[in-house]
Amino acid sequence: MYDVVIIGGGPAGLTAGIYAARSGLKAIVLEDKVFGGQIVFSADLENYPGFPEGISGMDIIDKFLKQAKKFDVEISYDGIESIENDISCKRVILKNKSCITTKTVIIATGASADKLGCPGEAKFLGKGVSYCATCDGAFFKGKTVTVIGGGDSALEEALYLANLVKKIYLIHRRDQFRAVKILQDRIKKNNKVEIIFDSVVKEILGDKFVKGVLIENVKTKQQSRLDIDGIFIYIGLTPNSKFASDLIQTDEYGYIITNEEMETNIPGIYAVGDVRKKSLRQVVTACADGAIAASNAQKYIEKMKA
């Protein structure tokens, strides 16, 4: 039996593993996709303390992983089917139908990129449609692309792409961005970026690869075509909490509800990082969540022994 099973290998999950292992707990981190979560798609992390010159998402996660392994955190690439709660233990059911028993669980499954849901999006996935500029930007060097969204991620990735492509159409459905001011200022000063407000993508066009997008002004309903080579979509996130939604309390959007101690409605089960309901989703707050959850998991286990 494990002391703590951590589901998800992003900054929150890996930090929880580090803190748990350093406290003497037998810990395992389960991740069936990519260790690091959303942050591995960031080319330049500027606001994490200790890296004044910035650091890429992949590089910082590599450091997190090395540190976790240094403290003998077990790393596994298994996917999760569900969680079962019992008085004496928790059972984590894997996708291969095997079961892991544990005293506590920390859910750190993060969130996934939302889809536009328009014609052509699924058809051209990997053929001009992307949700990761860091992963795919190099394929569009010297070409024309569209970035969809108005938050921090959309503007950050547009700025990253501006170093590679010839031109960017930055399309947002509202009449102003939601991103922080410093990003907005940088976007407005970049002569490669053409901003198109009040517009949505109705269809992604092409043959074997993306050739254009059909956009519609939400106010005038006028439609027009943009000739592009690729489209990068950053319109929001959906929490990866469905596997636990029958057991754990969530809000109307699927974010897991916790208190400031990262405790869910089930004693001994915690939620951290982007999957939980919170006001700020950043690497630094995810790490804080993970540390708090691991500390409280230790306290919970000590009470079980008493």
Helices and strands as residue ranges (DSSP letters): E 2-7, H 11-22, E 27-30, G 37-41, H 57-70, E 74-76, E 80-85, E 90-94, E 99-107, E 111-113, E 129-130, H 133-136, G 137-140, E 144-148, H 152-162, E 167-171, H 181-189, E 193-196, E 199-206, E 210-217, E 223-227, E 230-233, E 237-239, G 242-244, E 269-271, G 273-275, H 283-305
